[in-house]
Amino acid sequence: MLAAHYAGNRTMTVGESEPSPPEPGQVQISVAYNGICGTDLHILSGHMDARVAASAIIGHEMSGTISALGEGVEGWAIGDPVTVMPLAWDGTCPACLAGNRHICQNLDFVGIDSPGALQGRWNVDAGLLVSLPASLSLQHAALVEPTAVAVHDVRRAELEPGQKAVVIGGGPIGVLIASVARSFGGEVVVIELDSKRRERIAELGFTVLDARDDTVAWVEEWTQGAGADVVFEVSGAAAAVLGAVDYAKVRGTLVVVAIHPEPRPVNLQRVFWRELRLLGARVYQREDFDTAVALLDSGEIPADALITKTVPLAEIQSAFDALTGGEAMKILIDVQAGQEI
């Protein structure tokens, strides 16, 4: 089978790999599609070399069908459409014992810390599977994982119907957060620097502001001087982190979503003065996946608008290059294209 490997030096390679049968308690998935995300771009840039070794198979935003069952697996059948919640926790650390298994202190993020989905056949523990409805296409289902991220972010914020939310950064996760917040009844504005992204976001019915304008004044007017109930920082830019608190109302909430490879300055004076709540939102829980599946299946998530294009596994380097250069929103990898298994 074909598999893609991180080779270091901003390079992905594709080569033949021999599939192995699933072990007891595992299933083997014929991977259909895999989305490339911001974390994958951080891996490509070498920011995560302490966790991801050269030659590793990465990938965690995926969809596929079960192709084989390991010994002892029950409740699943060959041909079932599935995605994977790629978190394996130890169940014994303080975080797990406190009920926060999804952010286990020894978490194995599958597709980063252990082999991922950019391969024709992928063996995973059956407990990681998430069932997909037949009505949801496998292309759209590759967006379940990032949609679950957005669901978790909005739930962490405790956004209520009618509240106003500012999303800083109009990339895939920013658009997904805006879409989920809208589906939860929030009023949403997106702040984005790139003009092409602003056009696409506006076409989805969102108010979108140019990050170079006086967006703080706009939000002040929008909220009649109060400030936004919730601010999501999704851009990862140092200036955006520093200015994010300026949009929030008294006792408002700032949710830090973006991955920051280095510490950023934060305006703690504003946090103190307005008694703001500062939250991190890292991954997701099982109920977030269930909600994500339902939102995609209902069409509330603009999947087609998010997916710029689909390319075969053999062309994965071009997909990474396009995303690194800001030329696309979301690119899916057709993992089965060119496979001979």
KOLDODO-619698 format. One record per residue (C-alpha): x, y, z. Coordinates in nm, 2 decimals, decimal comma, always signed. Last residue first. Layout:
% KOLDODO-619698
DODO; xx; yy; zz
DODO; X; Y; Z
...
END
This chain:
% KOLDODO-619698
DODO; xx; yy; zz
DODO; -0,37; -0,35; -0,20
DODO; -0,29; -0,13; -0,50
DODO; -0,36; +0,23; -0,40
DODO; -0,34; +0,50; -0,67
DODO; -0,62; +0,71; -0,52
DODO; -0,72; +0,54; -0,19
DODO; -0,58; +0,82; +0,03
DODO; -0,77; +1,10; -0,14
DODO; -0,60; +1,38; +0,05
DODO; -0,83; +1,67; +0,14
DODO; -0,73; +2,03; +0,12
DODO; -0,88; +2,30; +0,34
DODO; -0,86; +2,68; +0,29
DODO; -0,62; +2,71; +0,00
DODO; -0,34; +2,93; -0,14
DODO; -0,20; +3,04; +0,19
DODO; +0,16; +2,95; +0,10
DODO; +0,17; +2,68; +0,37
DODO; -0,16; +2,54; +0,24
DODO; -0,03; +2,52; -0,12
DODO; +0,30; +2,36; -0,01
DODO; +0,12; +2,10; +0,20
DODO; -0,10; +2,01; -0,09
DODO; +0,19; +1,99; -0,33
DODO; +0,37; +1,76; -0,10
DODO; +0,06; +1,53; -0,08
DODO; +0,06; +1,46; -0,46
DODO; +0,10; +1,08; -0,43
DODO; -0,19; +1,08; -0,18
DODO; -0,43; +1,20; -0,45
DODO; -0,56; +1,56; -0,43
DODO; -0,90; +1,70; -0,32
DODO; -0,98; +2,07; -0,35
DODO; -1,08; +2,39; -0,16
DODO; -1,29; +2,21; +0,10
DODO; -1,43; +2,48; +0,32
DODO; -1,71; +2,59; +0,09
DODO; -1,82; +2,22; +0,04
DODO; -1,83; +2,16; +0,41
DODO; -2,05; +2,46; +0,50
DODO; -2,15; +2,32; +0,85
DODO; -2,52; +2,33; +0,91
DODO; -2,57; +2,07; +0,64
DODO; -2,76; +1,83; +0,87
DODO; -2,50; +1,55; +0,84
DODO; -2,22; +1,80; +0,92
DODO; -2,40; +1,92; +1,23
DODO; -2,49; +1,57; +1,34
DODO; -2,13; +1,44; +1,30
DODO; -2,00; +1,74; +1,49
DODO; -2,24; +1,69; +1,77
DODO; -2,13; +1,33; +1,82
DODO; -1,77; +1,43; +1,80
DODO; -1,82; +1,70; +2,07
DODO; -1,99; +1,43; +2,28
DODO; -1,67; +1,23; +2,27
DODO; -1,46; +1,51; +2,41
DODO; -1,24; +1,76; +2,23
DODO; -0,89; +1,91; +2,17
DODO; -0,71; +2,21; +2,31
DODO; -0,94; +2,49; +2,44
DODO; -0,76; +2,73; +2,67
DODO; -0,97; +2,98; +2,87
DODO; -0,92; +3,34; +2,99
DODO; -1,21; +3,48; +3,18
DODO; -1,22; +3,86; +3,20
DODO; -1,25; +4,06; +3,52
DODO; -1,27; +4,38; +3,32
DODO; -0,97; +4,55; +3,49
DODO; -0,78; +4,23; +3,56
DODO; -0,79; +4,09; +3,20
DODO; -0,72; +4,44; +3,07
DODO; -0,41; +4,47; +3,29
DODO; -0,32; +4,11; +3,18
DODO; -0,27; +4,22; +2,82
DODO; -0,10; +3,90; +2,70
DODO; +0,24; +3,87; +2,55
DODO; +0,29; +3,54; +2,36
DODO; +0,49; +3,22; +2,45
DODO; +0,63; +3,01; +2,16
DODO; +0,49; +2,75; +1,92
DODO; +0,14; +2,90; +1,96
DODO; -0,14; +2,67; +1,86
DODO; -0,46; +2,86; +1,81
DODO; -0,77; +2,82; +2,02
DODO; -0,74; +3,06; +2,31
DODO; -1,09; +3,14; +2,43
DODO; -1,15; +3,49; +2,58
DODO; -1,46; +3,52; +2,79
DODO; -1,64; +3,83; +2,90
DODO; -1,66; +3,95; +3,26
DODO; -1,68; +4,31; +3,14
DODO; -1,71; +4,29; +2,76
DODO; -1,44; +4,15; +2,53
DODO; -1,30; +4,31; +2,22
DODO; -0,99; +4,46; +2,38
DODO; -0,90; +4,12; +2,52
DODO; -0,79; +4,01; +2,17
DODO; -0,53; +4,28; +2,12
DODO; -0,23; +4,09; +2,26
DODO; -0,34; +3,76; +2,11
DODO; -0,40; +3,93; +1,77
DODO; -0,06; +4,10; +1,77
DODO; +0,12; +3,76; +1,84
DODO; -0,06; +3,59; +1,55
DODO; -0,21; +3,24; +1,62
DODO; -0,52; +3,33; +1,42
DODO; -0,78; +3,15; +1,62
DODO; -0,84; +3,38; +1,92
DODO; -1,21; +3,33; +2,00
DODO; -1,38; +3,62; +2,18
DODO; -1,70; +3,57; +2,38
DODO; -1,96; +3,81; +2,52
DODO; -1,84; +4,09; +2,29
DODO; -1,80; +4,45; +2,42
DODO; -2,04; +4,67; +2,61
DODO; -2,03; +5,00; +2,41
DODO; -2,35; +4,94; +2,21
DODO; -2,24; +4,59; +2,12
DODO; -2,20; +4,66; +1,74
DODO; -2,06; +5,01; +1,82
DODO; -1,79; +4,87; +2,04
DODO; -1,73; +4,59; +1,79
DODO; -1,67; +4,84; +1,52
DODO; -1,44; +5,05; +1,74
DODO; -1,23; +4,74; +1,82
DODO; -1,22; +4,65; +1,45
DODO; -1,04; +4,97; +1,35
DODO; -0,94; +4,84; +1,01
DODO; -0,64; +4,62; +0,93
DODO; -0,81; +4,30; +1,04
DODO; -1,07; +4,35; +0,76
DODO; -1,41; +4,26; +0,91
DODO; -1,65; +3,98; +0,83
DODO; -2,02; +3,96; +0,89
DODO; -2,12; +3,61; +0,82
DODO; -2,36; +3,48; +0,55
DODO; -2,14; +3,21; +0,40
DODO; -2,06; +3,44; +0,11
DODO; -1,90; +3,67; +0,36
DODO; -1,66; +3,40; +0,46
DODO; -1,55; +3,34; +0,10
DODO; -1,49; +3,71; +0,04
DODO; -1,30; +3,75; +0,37
DODO; -1,08; +3,45; +0,27
DODO; -0,99; +3,62; -0,05
DODO; -0,91; +3,95; +0,13
DODO; -0,67; +3,80; +0,38
DODO; -0,66; +3,98; +0,71
DODO; -0,96; +3,82; +0,89
DODO; -1,20; +3,92; +1,17
DODO; -1,52; +3,72; +1,19
DODO; -1,84; +3,85; +1,34
DODO; -2,10; +3,61; +1,51
DODO; -2,44; +3,64; +1,67
DODO; -2,48; +3,32; +1,87
DODO; -2,77; +3,07; +1,84
DODO; -2,58; +2,74; +1,88
DODO; -2,58; +2,70; +1,50
DODO; -2,42; +3,04; +1,48
DODO; -2,15; +2,94; +1,72
DODO; -2,09; +2,62; +1,52
DODO; -2,05; +2,81; +1,20
DODO; -1,82; +3,07; +1,35
DODO; -1,61; +2,80; +1,51
DODO; -1,60; +2,62; +1,18
DODO; -1,49; +2,94; +1,00
DODO; -1,22; +3,00; +1,25
DODO; -1,11; +2,63; +1,23
DODO; -1,08; +2,65; +0,85
DODO; -0,91; +2,99; +0,84
DODO; -1,09; +3,32; +0,92
DODO; -0,89; +3,44; +1,22
DODO; -1,02; +3,63; +1,52
DODO; -1,37; +3,51; +1,59
DODO; -1,59; +3,76; +1,78
DODO; -1,90; +3,64; +1,95
DODO; -2,22; +3,81; +2,05
DODO; -2,48; +3,63; +2,27
DODO; -2,83; +3,57; +2,15
DODO; -2,83; +3,20; +2,23
DODO; -2,56; +3,11; +2,49
DODO; -2,19; +3,06; +2,45
DODO; -2,04; +2,85; +2,73
DODO; -1,70; +2,94; +2,60
DODO; -1,58; +2,57; +2,65
DODO; -1,89; +2,47; +2,45
DODO; -1,78; +2,69; +2,16
DODO; -1,43; +2,55; +2,17
DODO; -1,55; +2,19; +2,20
DODO; -1,78; +2,24; +1,90
DODO; -1,49; +2,39; +1,70
DODO; -1,26; +2,10; +1,78
DODO; -1,54; +1,86; +1,69
DODO; -1,57; +2,04; +1,35
DODO; -1,19; +1,97; +1,30
DODO; -1,25; +1,60; +1,37
DODO; -1,57; +1,57; +1,16
DODO; -1,42; +1,73; +0,85
DODO; -1,32; +1,40; +0,69
DODO; -1,69; +1,32; +0,71
DODO; -1,76; +1,57; +0,43
DODO; -1,55; +1,36; +0,19
DODO; -1,69; +1,03; +0,33
DODO; -2,04; +1,15; +0,24
DODO; -2,29; +1,17; +0,53
DODO; -2,62; +0,99; +0,46
DODO; -2,48; +0,65; +0,56
DODO; -2,44; +0,79; +0,91
DODO; -2,09; +0,77; +1,06
DODO; -1,98; +0,57; +1,36
DODO; -1,70; +0,70; +1,57
DODO; -1,41; +0,46; +1,63
DODO; -1,15; +0,52; +1,91
DODO; -1,26; +0,22; +2,12
DODO; -1,19; -0,01; +1,82
DODO; -0,82; +0,05; +1,87
DODO; -0,66; +0,16; +1,54
DODO; -0,50; -0,02; +1,24
DODO; -0,48; +0,20; +0,92
DODO; -0,48; +0,07; +0,56
DODO; -0,41; +0,29; +0,27
DODO; -0,19; +0,53; +0,46
DODO; -0,21; +0,89; +0,57
DODO; -0,42; +0,80; +0,87
DODO; -0,18; +0,82; +1,16
DODO; +0,10; +0,63; +1,34
DODO; +0,17; +0,74; +1,71
DODO; +0,25; +1,07; +1,88
DODO; +0,11; +1,27; +1,59
DODO; -0,15; +1,07; +1,41
DODO; -0,29; +0,94; +1,74
DODO; -0,26; +1,20; +2,01
DODO; -0,12; +0,98; +2,29
DODO; -0,19; +1,17; +2,61
DODO; +0,04; +1,13; +2,91
DODO; -0,11; +1,43; +3,11
DODO; -0,45; +1,32; +2,98
DODO; -0,63; +1,61; +2,81
DODO; -0,92; +1,40; +2,68
DODO; -0,92; +1,21; +3,00
DODO; -1,04; +1,51; +3,20
DODO; -1,25; +1,33; +3,46
DODO; -1,03; +1,41; +3,77
DODO; -0,87; +1,06; +3,75
DODO; -0,78; +1,13; +3,39
DODO; -0,61; +1,46; +3,48
DODO; -0,43; +1,31; +3,78
DODO; -0,28; +1,03; +3,56
DODO; -0,43; +0,68; +3,56
DODO; -0,66; +0,65; +3,26
DODO; -0,37; +0,62; +3,02
DODO; -0,53; +0,83; +2,74
DODO; -0,56; +0,75; +2,37
DODO; -0,70; +1,04; +2,16
DODO; -0,76; +1,02; +1,78
DODO; -1,14; +1,03; +1,77
DODO; -1,17; +0,82; +1,46
DODO; -1,40; +0,83; +1,16
DODO; -1,63; +0,55; +1,04
DODO; -1,83; +0,40; +0,76
DODO; -1,91; +0,03; +0,83
DODO; -1,79; -0,19; +0,55
DODO; -1,67; -0,48; +0,77
DODO; -1,88; -0,48; +1,08
DODO; -1,87; -0,33; +1,43
DODO; -2,04; -0,41; +1,75
DODO; -1,78; -0,66; +1,87
DODO; -1,40; -0,67; +1,84
DODO; -1,25; -0,98; +2,02
DODO; -1,00; -1,07; +1,75
DODO; -0,92; -0,79; +1,51
DODO; -1,17; -0,68; +1,25
DODO; -1,09; -0,60; +0,88
DODO; -1,18; -0,34; +0,62
DODO; -1,38; -0,08; +0,82
DODO; -1,46; +0,22; +0,61
DODO; -1,30; +0,56; +0,58
DODO; -1,29; +0,91; +0,72
DODO; -1,00; +1,13; +0,84
DODO; -0,87; +1,43; +1,02
DODO; -0,58; +1,25; +1,20
DODO; -0,27; +1,24; +0,98
DODO; +0,09; +1,14; +1,04
DODO; +0,31; +0,85; +0,92
DODO; +0,65; +0,90; +1,08
DODO; +0,96; +0,88; +0,86
DODO; +1,13; +1,16; +1,07
DODO; +1,02; +1,15; +1,43
DODO; +0,72; +1,34; +1,56
DODO; +0,72; +1,44; +1,93
DODO; +1,04; +1,64; +1,97
DODO; +1,01; +1,73; +1,60
DODO; +0,70; +1,93; +1,67
DODO; +0,80; +2,27; +1,54
DODO; +0,97; +2,11; +1,24
DODO; +0,77; +2,32; +0,98
DODO; +0,60; +2,00; +0,86
DODO; +0,48; +1,92; +1,21
DODO; +0,34; +2,28; +1,24
DODO; +0,17; +2,23; +0,91
DODO; +0,02; +1,90; +1,04
DODO; -0,11; +2,10; +1,34
DODO; -0,27; +2,35; +1,11
DODO; -0,47; +2,09; +0,93
DODO; -0,45; +1,85; +0,63
DODO; -0,77; +1,65; +0,58
DODO; -0,76; +1,28; +0,52
DODO; -1,00; +1,09; +0,29
DODO; -1,09; +0,73; +0,23
DODO; -0,88; +0,53; +0,48
DODO; -0,95; +0,16; +0,46
DODO; -0,97; +0,10; +0,83
DODO; -0,83; -0,20; +1,02
DODO; -0,99; -0,27; +1,35
DODO; -0,82; -0,33; +1,68
DODO; -0,92; -0,52; +2,00
DODO; -0,68; -0,81; +1,91
DODO; -0,43; -0,69; +1,65
DODO; -0,52; -0,57; +1,31
DODO; -0,34; -0,73; +1,02
DODO; -0,03; -0,56; +0,89
DODO; +0,00; -0,34; +0,58
DODO; +0,33; -0,34; +0,39
DODO; +0,45; +0,01; +0,30
DODO; +0,52; +0,16; -0,04
DODO; +0,62; +0,52; -0,07
DODO; +0,52; +0,88; -0,04
DODO; +0,74; +1,15; +0,10
DODO; +0,66; +1,47; +0,29
DODO; +0,92; +1,75; +0,32
DODO; +0,95; +2,06; +0,53
DODO; +1,31; +1,96; +0,62
DODO; +1,19; +1,65; +0,80
DODO; +1,07; +1,33; +0,62
DODO; +0,71; +1,31; +0,73
DODO; +0,58; +0,99; +0,57
DODO; +0,29; +0,93; +0,33
DODO; +0,17; +0,57; +0,28
DODO; +0,10; +0,36; -0,03
DODO; +0,00; +0,00; +0,00
END
